[in-house]
Structure formats: C-alpha cells, structure tokens
Amino acid sequence: MRAHKAEIRLTADQRQQVLKTLGVGCHLYNLYIATNEERYQQGLNFRAAQCFRPMGQPRIRPGESMD
C-alpha cells in the first residue's frame, strides 16, 4: 500500500469558507457531546447522532434547500 501526498491551494475566500465549515462542525460536535452528557446525568437514554437535532432547528428533508 502506498501513501500519496496532495496539496490543496485555496483562494482566500475558499480558505475562509473551509474554516467556517470546520468551525460549525466542531460546534455541533461539542453541542452533541454536552447534550448526551446532560441526558446521562438526568438518567435518560443516549441519543444517537442520526436523531440529534438542536432545539429550534427545522427538519430539512432530502432535496430541500435551507434558504
């Protein structure tokens, strides 16, 4: 098995968008962990990632736009 190294050269706008996207993912992960920890302390069941939806967020069906 071989490893290949690739370099991605982003424009300033693309770099900013990637950083925003990663920041949102990090925030949601931390929120998910905190929510499950709180549920555990209350004696409730673990909530799977597929069922996790922050309070107040609309459900988005496949093919729908968030706009």
Stockholm file with secondary structure:
# STOCKHOLM 1.0

chainA/1-67         MRAHKAEIRLTADQRQQVLKTLGVGCHLYNLYIATNEERYQQGLNFRAAQCFRPMGQPRIRPGESMD
#=GR chainA/1-67 SS CCCCCCCCCCCHHHHHHHHHHHHHHHHHHHHHHHHHHHHHHTTCCCCCGGGCCCTTCCCCCTTCCCC
#=GC SS_cons        CCCCCCCCCCCHHHHHHHHHHHHHHHHHHHHHHHHHHHHHHTTCCCCCGGGCCCTTCCCCCTTCCCC
//
